[in-house]
Amino acid sequence: MKNYEIYDEFGVDFDYSYLDEVITATLKHENAEGSFLSVIFIDDEEMHKMNLETRGIDRTTDVLSFALEDNDNIKSEIRVLGDIFVSIPKMQAQAKEYGHSEKRELSFLVCHGLLHLLGYDHTRSEEEEKIQFGLQDEILNDLNIIS
């Protein structure tokens, strides 16, 4: 049984089945195999609107995560983590800008968003940033999703 659903509200025209491996590996790495989440592909306009409404930031972004677990008091065998929204146009532009594949960029964004759902937050401190980005690199490198 899959731990996730992907909703393509953008109309993606490429194969993203490799995300199964990324999500599964991230959940396993974090001992969260009994968790469920959603990944939603959207366009820049919708992402801009969501970023403004939820964070007060008047521009688009690449990924937003909305965790359903927001404290340590939630105890359940089945965890429903939340939603990860990915702007496909922003992801594609960043892949070109950073000089790597769309597979690498989309894998990075989904892994990044999933780690946010699991409680990591690189915006809190430089130490948290090192931890979260280190985990992302470790997970993607283990999957050989390098460039």
Secondary structure, DSSP 4 states (H G I P E B T S, - for coil): --SEEEEESS---S--TTHHHHHHHHHHHTT-TTEEEEEEEE-HHHHHHHHHHHH---S--SEEEEES--STT---SSEEEEEEEEEHHHHHHHHHHHTS-HHHHHHHHHHHHHHHHTT--TTS-HHHHHHHHHHHHHHHHHTT---
